[in-house]
Amino acid sequence: MEAYGRTKARVKAKLERKLAWKLLREGIIPHPVPPDEDPNQPSDPDHLNPAQVNPVSLVLREVIQQHGGTEKVSRMTGLKPSSLNRLANPFYWGQSTNTIRQIAEGTCTRITLVFGPDAPRPTTEKTENKETL
């Protein structure tokens, strides 16, 4: 499996991402559990666990979809469509609070983020006007 730069680890990582995408399309947010923490997981190293997804990306994707897509939100926020697509990618972890704030203000949406080990999923809420942000 070493041919053409495809190591077993890279192939497994790609398959785990595809599994996570499939679950997302079905409306399931994957929560991977390391095999050593889940007694029901087989000890087989070839077992696939869905890749971890960023819940902030999922919220940003929802905001973008609710406001007419990347082109429209781009005009509302001043961010490039390519940047919005990257921010909404569930495997991207580089969002800054300033960028999230810019999206929230541009779309008049309240985005609530809570950090911690047992934090709930981020939420959005449509605000009446920019004055309430």
Salt bridges, closest charged atoms under 4 A:
GLU26 OE2 - LYS22 NZ 2.67
ASP46 OD1 - LYS8 NZ 2.94
GLU62 OE1 - ARG121 NH2 3.89
GLU125 OE2 - ARG110 NE 3.68
